[in-house]
Amino acid sequence: MATAKKCDRCGKLYEHLGKRDICILKDMHPYPTESLDLCEECYKKLTEWLNNK
């Protein structure tokens, strides 16, 4: 079962299937108990950007 989410970056509504690793996103967030909700497009852009460093 999917969970409906809203992307914290672009505001797009999407379904989160729980299949991706978000450990890096939690490490980057200013509040360690919070997490970022990113749609697939924003998640892909972030991981591409992180891999180019």
C-alpha positions in Angstrom: 0.0 0.0 0.0 1.3 3.4 -0.9 1.3 6.6 1.2 0.3 9.9 -0.4 3.0 12.6 0.2 3.7 16.2 -0.9 7.3 16.9 -2.0 9.1 19.4 0.3 11.0 20.8 -2.6 8.5 21.3 -5.5 5.2 20.8 -3.8 4.1 18.0 -6.1 1.8 15.3 -4.7 3.1 11.7 -5.1 2.8 8.2 -3.8 5.6 7.0 -1.6 6.2 3.2 -2.0 9.0 3.0 0.6 11.5 1.5 -1.8 14.3 4.1 -1.7 17.1 4.8 0.8 16.6 8.1 2.6 19.4 7.8 5.2 21.4 10.6 3.5 18.3 12.9 3.4 17.9 12.5 7.2 21.6 13.3 7.7 21.3 16.5 5.7 18.1 17.7 7.4 18.7 20.4 10.1 16.5 18.5 12.6 17.6 14.8 12.9 14.2 13.5 13.9 12.6 14.9 10.8 12.9 13.7 7.2 12.5 15.2 3.8 9.7 14.1 1.5 10.9 14.2 -2.1 9.1 13.1 -5.2 10.9 10.8 -7.6 12.1 13.7 -9.8 13.5 15.8 -6.9 15.0 12.7 -5.3 16.8 11.8 -8.6 18.1 15.4 -9.0 19.4 15.3 -5.4 21.2 12.0 -5.8 22.7 13.1 -9.1 23.9 16.3 -7.5 25.4 14.4 -4.5 27.2 12.0 -6.8 28.8 14.8 -8.8 30.5 16.3 -5.7 
